């Protein structure tokens, strides 16, 4: 029971710890389209037992990414339009302006608990439309109307 979540992914461009809000934008240089897969059956089983469920999210090939797009190549990095298509049909459609936490807030928060390192990837959240995939499905990720990711479920 595998489910998809299409997300914008941040690329950290320098090391940092306890980053201050006014400097957070300096830690991101590019974004990608990513799919965060979740093994729902495993997640539900672990949650029902009160156990950690990171293995339901962090398994091999659970987070495919597109190539990264430099922020300076985007019209408005604070309002990126992104979509996920499943078998040619739009199943998720979102804008980064609608995320619960802006990019900079994520950098500040995460850097309080973890040392950010150059090359780290941060998934930012998903719009409505999360759903299941089956063998044979094809997922396509779009950013600003450009297809950046093609993922066949095998």
N, C-alpha and C positions, 0 to 999 in steps of 0.2 A: 504494500500500500504506500506507494511513493508519491509525494506531493511536491509541486514546484512553487517557488516564490521568486518572481523577477525583481531585481533590485539594482540600484546604482551603487557602484563600489568605488570607494576612495583609495587612491594610492598615496601613502605617506612618503614624503620626499626627504625627510631628515629625522634624525634621532631626537627624542624629546621626552621629558618627564615633567609632570605638574605644569603643563602648558597653560599660560595665562590667556584669557579670552581674547584680548587685543592682539595676540600673536598667533592664534590658532590657524588663521588662513594661510600662514606661511608654511604649514606642515602638509599641505595638500597641493600636488602639482598636476594631477590627472584623475580622470574617472573612467570606469568601464561599465559595461552591462554584465551582470552576473545572475546566475540562478542558484538559489539556496534550496537544495533538495532536503526533504525530511522524510524519514521512514516512519510514517504515522502509526502503523501497527506496533512497531517497537517503542516509539515514544509513548503511546497510550499505555502499553504494558508496564513500562518503567515508571511512569507517572503514577499509575494506580498503586504501585508498591512503595511510593514515596522515595524512589531512587533517582539519582541523577540521570538525565537522558541525553547527554552530549553525544553518545555513540549513535543516536538516531539522527543526528545532524552532521557529525564530523567523520563520516565514513569515506572510503576511497571514492574519488570522482563525484563528491557531493556538492561541489561548488565550481562549475565551469565559468570561465570569464572570457569576455571579448578582449581585443587589444585595448590598450588605454588611449584615451583622447586627452591631449593637454588642455587644461582649463582655458588657456588663452585662445584655443580654437573654437570655443563655444560662445554663442551670442550672449547668453546670460547664465553663468554657472550656478546662480542661485535659483534658477527656474528651468531645469532641464526636463523636457518632455520625454518619457520613456514608455515603451509598450512591450508586452510579451504576447506572441501569437502561438497558438497550439493548433497544429494542422491547418494553418492559414487563417485561423479565426482569432481576432483579438480577444484575449481573456483577461489581460491586465492593462490598464491605461492610467498613468500617473504623471505627476509633476513633483519635482523635488521641493517646490515651495510648500507642498502639502505634507511633507514629512513631519512626524511628531517632533523630531530633534534636528535642527539645522546642522550642517556639516561641522561647523566650528564648535558647537555644543558637544558633539560626539568626540571630537579631538580633546577638548578640555576634560570631559568626564573620563574617557578611557585612560588618558595620561596620568590621572590621579592614582590609578591602580596598576598600570602596566607601563613599562618603558616602551614608547613607540620607536620603531626602528625603520630606517629607510627601506622601502619596499613592502612594508606591511600593507595588507588590504583590509578595508573596513566596509562591511556590508551595512547599508544605511536604513533599510526598512522596505516594506513592500506595500503596494496599493491593494485594494480589494480585488478579489478574483482568484485567490489561491485555490489550487485544485489538484486532482490526481492525474498521473500519467500512466500509460501502459506501453508495453513493448510495441514498437512501430510508430509511436507518436513522434512528431517533429516539433521542437520548440525553437522559435526565432526571437531574438532580442533586438529591440530597436531603441536608438537614442536620437532625438531630434529628427525622426523620420528615416534615419539611415540604419540599415540592417548591419549589426555588428557581431551577432552570435547566431550560430546554427547548431542545434543539438538534437541528434537522433537518439531515441531511447531504444536500447538493445537488450 
